[in-house]
Amino acid sequence: MQLSPEDEQFRRRVRQWLARNLTGRFAALRGAGGPGREHEAHAERLAWNRELAAAGWTCLGWPPGHGGRGATLAQQVIFHEEYARADAPTRVGYLGEELLGPTLIAFGTPEQQRRFLPAIKAVDELWCQGYSEPGAGSDLAAVATTAALDGDQWVITGQKVWTSLAHVTDWCFMLARTEPGSRRGAGLSYLLVPMRQSGVTVRPIRQLTGTAEFNEVFFDGARTRRDLVVGEAGDGWRVAMATLGFERGVATLGQQIGFERELGRLVAEARRTGAAADPVLRGKLARAWIGLEAMRAHALRTLAADPDSADPDGPAAAAGASVIKLLWSRWHQQLGELAMEVAGAPSMVARGAPYDLDDWQRLFLFSRADTIYGGSDEIQRNIIATRALGLPRQGRP
Ligand SMILES: Cc1cc2nc3c(=O)[nH]c(=O)nc-3n(C[C@H](O)[C@H](O)[C@H](O)COP(=O)(O)OP(=O)(O)OC[C@H]3O[C@@H](n4cnc5c(N)ncnc54)[C@H](O)[C@@H]3O)c2cc1C
């Protein structure tokens, strides 16, 4: 990626701001909140995110008309690079900023945009994603949660599951069946629902890491306003797919730069323990580095593709986000496995009772989820098979 003098200046501004501000009460947050450590210092990280927002460092890629900076892809990458280099803490407003915000910009009404985008940008309201249900995960079109109109409100009944961060969020963007008797993707609507109301019950689910990043969420007569449907009522499938596209696309750039930081730490750890002298581990560390470079180059090439020159609707573009998702999920899982090998036998034992894991153990365990959420590896391969290779769709049992 070619960097212009303006980009270099942008980099200096980001770096200076982080150096000046990730200090004092925020200094202790360095490195907080990575995979499997989302419980760490939530309130402090929220305060830090609001500090970022006040200085204009959230929602960089949003158009200026919607409160963003209209930052180029290069500048977004630079921001994430500097953020990772400064060891700044994992952001808490990710789902609003990277998933719902772009969806509202594309499909929301002007009133919805005015109501919600400023609060996402300021990190005043946090969002969760209510797609998956006990009977609808990979097969998302099987959503059974219903919403029915009662005057000027939707009344929602059903259950969502694996809902990340639902226990700390204010709102949920969700898929619900609003046309009784409808099947599959037809008759679904994309609703914005307040979480803090008596009809919503959130139950944390304890994960392999010992922490509870996700939850079961029960909607029992929960309510939201009639006009809080994004896109047309009944057309929620199209909107939901657009959100998934954002989730698998640009939003992964910041994450990949976080991976670079993890690999850097692992290399340092391997040097410290002497594991770096082992020829097999050296080879694996080198391969991890090569994998990271290849993955990043691929992501940048795909995301920077000029919509006017290439074939933006062609098969490669349609499957591009799936290729990125497949590459990073496997890479990250293998990094977790490599971290265990670098640590050797002690990696199999918790540091203390009852279940006190170190960062590498948490990374290893949490990264098992990488090939599941955001669409499992098998689902990404199905997308590549049908959209890029033109193979026939699988029969449904
Ligand atoms: C850490 C984590 C966080 C999550 N956060 C959220 C969230 O915030 N909001 C949300 O809505 N959801 C969230 N999810 C849920 C996630 O999207 C689902 O787990 C995922 O879509 C898979 O659905 P499932 O768990 O029902 O598994 P299933 O769909 O039952 O799949 C089980 C297995 O069968 C395979 N399989 C299923 N169908 C096919 C097929 N057609 N062809 C080949 N193989 C197939 C799958 O790949 C998988 O290996 C999260 C999940 C995890 C692990």
The ligand as an ORCA input file, in Angstrom:
! r2SCAN-3c Opt
* xyz 0 1
  C     -17.404    -16.679     20.810
  C     -18.675    -16.596     20.028
  C     -19.353    -15.396     19.976
  C     -20.556    -15.309     19.280
  N     -21.229    -14.110     19.273
  C     -22.439    -14.030     18.662
  C     -23.194    -12.818     18.709
  O     -22.767    -11.823     19.299
  N     -24.403    -12.791     18.122
  C     -24.913    -13.861     17.451
  O     -26.002    -13.756     16.912
  N     -24.238    -15.034     17.400
  C     -23.011    -15.136     17.988
  N     -22.302    -16.318     17.937
  C     -22.938    -17.473     17.325
  C     -22.322    -17.911     16.012
  O     -22.673    -17.052     14.975
  C     -22.835    -19.350     15.772
  O     -22.264    -20.168     16.770
  C     -22.453    -19.854     14.411
  O     -23.184    -19.195     13.423
  C     -22.684    -21.383     14.286
  O     -23.981    -21.704     14.638
  P     -24.281    -22.851     15.715
  O     -23.448    -22.583     16.926
  O     -25.756    -22.913     15.877
  O     -23.742    -24.190     15.078
  P     -24.460    -25.056     13.958
  O     -25.005    -24.165     12.911
  O     -25.394    -25.998     14.626
  O     -23.232    -25.835     13.354
  C     -22.651    -26.975     13.984
  C     -21.571    -27.510     13.068
  O     -22.140    -27.938     11.820
  C     -21.513    -27.271     10.733
  N     -22.510    -26.956      9.711
  C     -23.715    -26.382      9.914
  N     -24.365    -26.224      8.731
  C     -23.532    -26.679      7.778
  C     -23.615    -26.775      6.357
  N     -24.700    -26.333      5.689
  N     -22.576    -27.314      5.679
  C     -21.473    -27.755      6.342
  N     -21.334    -27.699      7.695
  C     -22.348    -27.165      8.402
  C     -20.957    -25.991     11.319
  O     -19.881    -25.490     10.570
  C     -20.515    -26.461     12.705
  O     -19.261    -27.091     12.631
  C     -21.084    -16.433     18.623
  C     -20.390    -17.658     18.675
  C     -19.204    -17.737     19.356
  C     -18.506    -19.051     19.384
*
